[in-house]
Amino acid sequence: RNAGTYSKVKVTNWNDCISQCCKFQECNVAYWIHHTCLHIKCLSDEMCKPTKIDSDDSDDDILYLQVRYIDSQPTSLYLDDSGINTCSETLTCPKNEQCEKVQVRPDLERNLCLCKENYRRINGVCRQYVSNIRSCHLHDVDACNENEECMKSNVRSKYGYCRCKLGFIRTDKDVCIREEQESRKLISRNKSSSTSAFSVSPQFIVNAGDDQTLILPTTGETVIRGRVLFQSNKSEISIQDLSKVNGNFVLKWSFKPSSNTEAPIFDQTNELLKIKRFKDSGVYEFELKLFDKEFLDHVIAIDTVKIMVLTTLTTTLPFLLTVRSPEFIYLPQSVVYLYANVSSDRKTKYEWKYMEDGPIIPTMEGTDTSQLILHDLRPGNYTFRIHVYDDIGNEQSKLIQIIVDGVPVCAKSIKHKQVVFWPSSETILDGTPSILESFTQCKWTLIEYNGKFGDSSEDIQIIQPQSLKTSVYNLHIGQYKFQLELITKDKKYTSKDYVNVIVYAQNGQPPKIQILTKQRVNILNNLIVIDASKTEADYGIASWKWTRTAESPATGRFINNSDASPIAILTQLHVGLYTFVLHVTDDRSQLSSKSVNITVEPLDENGKNLFQIRFQTQNNVLFTEQMLNNLLTKLDAFLSDLQPQLNLTVLSVDDDQLLLKTSGTNGVASRPQLVVNHLRPKVKLINKLLTNIKILNIDTYLCVYDCSGHGKCDRKTKQCHCDKYYMENWYKKQFQYIPNCGNSKLKNINTSNSDEMTDQDEETLYNKPLLTSSSNSPAISKTFLSKVSSKLPLSIAVQDSNGSPMVVAADRRNEQDQAQSNSATDNSVA
């Protein structure tokens, strides 16, 4: 009842019950009672253990078999694939876990971190698993011994089992001690196996730094910093973190004595080596060791650094070594180069060495030159050492680390499509551009013929299928598909590429072009599709090319390089007649051409229902969908008091303007002039509510003004071009936003000294017929202008009786000059 969940399985015998449990990955126990098969999914292994039945009235036909433990079966991962490898050559597993290759599915393997032997995953952590341990009550703090804790067997249970705390392990004496103590006991019992005991801990290497050259006398201390690195991925671990891994790990610097130099005065602070001073010139060599302080004879890692000290009398300066190499390498690559540069004119020798820390030993060329050439790299981390020395004893060395990823082989053909014309029956398959490592197997095979998979054409003959470049004979009319496959020597990596070979007959016709498109479109349709995908070709189509004639408008652009595809897509078209020509070339270089005319028409009467908004984004940033939605929301709010439930529709969006239409709930379009007149006074308020965008102008899309019946309105500028003898009413245009040409004819007027200006004179003046005065009456002009200027200083635009424009400045300070100027013309002045 408390063991877990069970399900009844309809089988007739015990053997079938076991077999079904083996197939069902969540089945831990098969149980047979009263001729019924039960599959039990256990909450824990302890809860599923069989117990003795006290009563004797039960049937003898009771069978029990534990098919699998809860946490020990990798196959349970079939039900929950994490989708990634949790460990690799460079990614280590947590404590008490090891990297194992697991068959996640029948067709998929993954590298996963699983608990080590005698460990189980409990609450997400791998703990030591020991059966037959004491049970405990969760609320009884004294139920377990020292370094133990009570862990419940399932989420609903009040009872559990006493298990060792994290970091502790149970010994044969049933006592929980620290894991480090147990490891030391193992080492002390068998020092000969100390190396294997240390392998349980993460493997480390040390780096003593680059070699240095100093010149006497040295100033101050010489400080060298050593580093501890993970052997797996060469990443550095700090001394503090190293002590957490193993508190007994110690870094120690030491001097390697030689016959030519005496040990200098130095001390050590953790990983830092501080050398007080050097007495004499020479080569000083120091060692950096990592070991366990309880077992000083067991060195975990070691590295050396050399310091060359020269006197001031030395005339020859030491050289400087620099190395150029890529830090990350992504395969496939045929070769990888490492360069060593030495700033010296003396004879120099080079020694390249691989530190053998990567997954394989790569092929190296030029190990005694300044350029190291690497072949046959596999994914992983590699370390190389370059040692350089000259003919007078100077020497330096450096470590170079590279990280390699990717696939080492890549199949690649020169041509993926080849054409053969019957009666020719042969062709060449060339895969020489492929990238492969040493001892890679290559193979050409026919995998498809006329849509049938497999080697269905028995007459085909591939001369050298194991060569990158080979010849194929006995081809017939039809389509072939060949495969080039590369397989590494260990069969761990493969790569494939394909070549299509088409054999045509000789009597094929040029392509027959068929074009589908709308030949008359509206200017609002700023995206036009011309479809020629129904074009037929006996030899297959090699290329497509769309062009336009010289007489077509220059506006309009192909998008997404569609001018080289069967379906051309154009945008940014303007009003006019476009002629597009399609050139199609088949595989036999036969050319066919066909043209199509597309007329882009201006808006019809429906254009009178549209209005446009010119805008500018802040700092000319891209106009985004969020900006558009924000603008439409504000416009809806300000149009609600003009007409409730007014629908706002966007017809087109350009870089700096919108084209819109409004309509009521009945679908009838609203007059754009009403919308424009309603929104114009509110532009400043709308701009305050907008961010990153500013409205410049709101106007009707088409010019809806009649120019007072005395002119024509320009479609683009919305300005009136007035007839002769008519001009625009300035006040009406500036304050009422109505382009116009007035409604006046030329008439002679007489003014007198009794004429007076009123507060309405500005408007009254422009509503009267155009004024004219005789050129021989300077006094009249002077009197009239003096009265105008006494009220307002104005610059008045006028025209003479011939229609020529003039400007009269009505300023009292210049009234005498104006009178003289007016009297200087032979024509009457309006």
Salt bridges, closest charged atoms under 4 A:
GLU26 OE1 - LYS41 NZ 3.61
GLU46 OE2 - ARG163 NH2 3.13
ASP59 OD2 - HIS34 ND1 2.73
ASP61 OD2 - HIS35 ND1 3.50
ASP81 OD2 - ARG105 NH1 3.69
ASP81 OD1 - ARG110 NE 2.88
GLU97 OE2 - ARG121 NH1 3.37
ASP107 OD1 - ARG105 NE 3.59
GLU148 OE1 - ARG134 NH2 2.69
GLU148 OE2 - ARG170 NH1 2.83
GLU149 OE2 - ARG127 NH2 2.96
ASP174 OD2 - ARG134 NH1 3.38
ASP174 OD1 - ARG170 NH1 2.69
GLU180 OE2 - LYS95 NZ 3.96
ASP210 OD2 - LYS398 NZ 3.11
GLU221 OE2 - LYS276 NZ 2.80
GLU236 OE2 - ARG225 NH2 2.50
GLU236 OE1 - ARG227 NH1 3.81
ASP267 OD2 - LYS276 NZ 3.61
GLU285 OE2 - LYS256 NZ 3.64
GLU287 OE2 - LYS256 NZ 3.69
GLU287 OE1 - LYS289 NZ 3.74
GLU294 OE2 - ARG184 NE 3.38
ASP303 OD1 - ARG385 NH2 3.10
ASP357 OD2 - LYS234 NZ 2.70
GLU365 OE2 - HIS375 NE2 3.23
ASP390 OD2 - ARG346 NH2 2.90
GLU395 OE1 - LYS306 NZ 3.28
GLU395 OE1 - HIS387 NE2 2.84
GLU437 OE2 - ARG378 NH2 2.65
ASP459 OD2 - HIS476 NE2 3.63
ASP490 OD2 - ARG378 NH1 2.92
ASP497 OD2 - HIS416 NE2 2.97
ASP563 OD2 - LYS545 NZ 3.28
ASP587 OD2 - LYS417 NZ 3.17
GLU601 OE2 - ARG520 NH2 2.47
GLU605 OE1 - LYS608 NZ 3.16
ASP641 OD1 - HIS678 NE2 2.87
ASP699 OD1 - ARG680 NH2 3.25
ASP759 OD1 - LYS791 NZ 3.44
ASP811 OD2 - ARG813 NH2 2.92
